[in-house]
């Protein structure tokens, strides 16, 4: 399949995911206004089951594998200890002020864990859809920097599709912050060669940032489990993928940033 067809199909999956997510959000708004539990459950199925699970996670995994796009779950050409050390240092330095604010505000960590579980619903789709599918597909044709720019814009626009589920997100995140954050974590990913490690750092950092701004997401009942199950399922799939890839050479070495910490 040529590069243009890959990009068109990847964008089509993004559009289907975005459309399902947006319609699911409209359904949630209607459900909240009516107080209808069944309406709410149907909206969640459309949003989380179809928009995120099918079009945002499952199909990107399958398409990236079938097209043999470059992606990596665990470092191969770098020492994993060096990568973990660097990402841990990045996490502490980038979140020091946020952690300090949270400590001063006396946030209950049980509340934070519930908040973290809900932010997973919007964050878990980032890496299969953008890092595994869209970014590599665009990079084959447009190179590193144009691909980062284009996908950064798409990533920023994708957040506007969650107004009912996370109304605060439009106000707490600026477009510039989202754009720069995407580029920073994509560069970290293609240096570290690890979707697993960068995804964990990104998810925790975003949850801490929101909590430091007193933006805390809550959910009740069984719906609180949906984001957790999606995130755990995605992480387990990546761990299984890392195990299967352990003896295989990394795909397209030129795709990755080769600088090592010891250099």
N, C-alpha and C positions, 0 to 999 in steps of 0.2 A: 504494500500500500504506500502511495507517495505521501509526501509531507503535507500537502494541502488537504488531502482527504482525512488524514489523521487529525488535523486541526479542526476541520469542519465537524467531524464526529465527536471530538472532545468538547467542542463548544455546544453541540447539540445536547450532550449529556448535562453540561452545566446549565443550559436553558431549562431542560426538563426538571433538574433538581431545583433550580430557582423558582420555577413556576409552581411546583408541588409545595415547596416550602412557603411561598407567598399565599397560595390558596389555603394551605393549612393554617396560616396565621389569621387569615380572614375568618376561617371557620372557628378558630379559638375566640376571636373577638365576639362573634355571634353567640357562641356557647356561653361566654362569660356574661353577656348581656341578658341571656335567657335563663341562665342557671341550669342548663340542660347537660347532665353528665354524659349521656349517650352522644350528644352532639360534640362534646369536648373530646370523647374517646375517638370518634370518627376523624376529627380534625388532627388529633395526634397521630393516627394511623397514616393520614395523608402526608403530614409534615415529617414525622420521624421515620415511619416505615417505608414510605415511597420516596419522598424528597431526599432524605438523608441516608437511610440504610441502603436502598436500591440504587438510586442515581448518584448518591454522594460517596458511597463506600464500596458496595459490591461491584458495580459496573466499572468504576475506575481501576479496582484491583484486577479484574479480568482483562480489561482492555490494555492496561500497562504490561501485563504478562504476555498477552497474545501478540502485541506489537513489539515486544522485546525492548521496551523503553528502559533507559538506565534508572534504576532506583536501588537503594541499599538500606537494609534494616540495621546492620551492625558493621562497625569499621573493619575493613580488610587490609588496606594499605597503611593504616595508622595504628599505633598502639592504643587499644581501648582505654587503658588507664590514663594516658595523656588526654584523650578526648573527654573522658568523664571528669577529670580534674579541671580542664578548661571550661567545660559547660557548667560545672558547679561554681567555679569562680565567677563566670558570667552571671549566673543566677543570683549570687549573693550581691555582686556589685550593682546589678540592674534593679534589684528589689530591696536594697538596704533601706531606702527612705520609706518604701511602702510597708516593710516589716516594722519599722520604727513607729509609723503612724498607727498601724493596727495594734501594736503593743500599748501605745499611749491611750488609744480609744477603748482598750479592755475588751476586745472582741472575743466572744465565746467561740472556742475552736470547734465545738459541735455545730454551731451555726455556720461557721466557715466551711466545714466539710459538706453541709447540705448545699451551701452556695456553690462550692466547687463542683458538686455532682450535677448541678443544673447548668453551669457554664459548659459542661462537657457536650451538651446537646448541640451547641453551635460550633464548638471547637473541634470536635472529633472528625468532622468532614474535611477540615483543611488539608490534611496530609494525603489521604487517598486521592481526593479530587484535584487539588492544586499541585502538590509536590510530586505525586506519582504519575499523573495523567497530563494535566494542562501545561505545566511548566516544561517538562521534557519534550512534549509535542511541539510547542512553540519554539523551543531552543534549537531543535533540529533545523528549523528554517530561518530563524531570526537571530540566533546567537544569544549569548548570555544576557547582555544589558537590556536589549529590547524585550526579551522574554520576561525579565524581572519587572520591567516597567508595565508591560501589557497585563501580566498576571497580577501585579500589585493593584492596578486599576480594577480588574475583575474581582479580586479579593475584597477590595473596599466596597464595591457596589453590592456584593453578595450579602454584606451585613445589613443593608437596608431592607432586606426581605423578612426580618424578624421583628416587626414593630409590636405585634400583640404579645408574643412570648417574652420578649425582653425590651419593653418600651424605653428603659433607661439607656440601652446601648447606643441609641442614636445620639443621645446627649452627652454621654460620658466618653465616647470615643470620637475623636475628630478624624476626618478623612485623611489628613496628613499623618496622624499617628498610626492609623491602620496601614497606610501605604508603606511607611518607613519600617514598621514592625514586620510586615510581610517580607520585605527585601532583606532585612537583617537576619530573620530566621531561615530564609532560603539560602543565604550565603553560609550560615552556620551549618545547615544541612549538607550542602555540597562540599563543605570542608570536612565535616565530621564523618560523612558517609553513614549516618545513622538516623533513620526516621524515628526509631524508638526513643532514643535519648533526647533528640531535639523536640519531639512532640511532647514528652513529659515536661521538659523545661518550659516550653511555650504555654502549655495548659496551666501549670502552676503560676507562672508569671502573670498571665492575664487575670486569673482569679484573684491574685493578691493585689494587682493594680485596681481592679474594680472594688474590692473590699476596702482598700485604703481611701477610696472616694465615697465610702458609705453606700455603695451600690451593691446590695446583697439580694440574690435571687432565692426564692423559696418555692417549694412545691408541697403538695399534700397527697396522701394516699399512694396507690401503686404507681402513679405517673412519675414519682420521684425516681423509680428504678429504671425508666426507659433510657435516660442519658448514660447511666452507669453501665447498663447492659451493652449499649452500643460501643462505649469506650472500651470496656473489657473485651468485647468480641473483636474489635479492631486491633487492640494490643496483642491478644492471643494469636490472631492471624499473622501479625507481623513477627511475633516470636517464632511461630512455626515456619514462616518464610525465611527467617534468619537461620534457623537450623538446616533447612533445605539448601540454603545458599552457602553454607560454611565451607564446603570443599570446592565450590565453583569460583572461577576468577570473576572479579568485579566487571560489570558490563561497561563498555566504552570508557576506558580510563581517562580520556581527554575531557569527559564531562565533569570530573571532580577537581576540586582545588587541592593541589598536591603538597602544599606547605605543611611541614611537620613542626611540632613544638621544639624538637631537638635541633632543627636546622639553624 
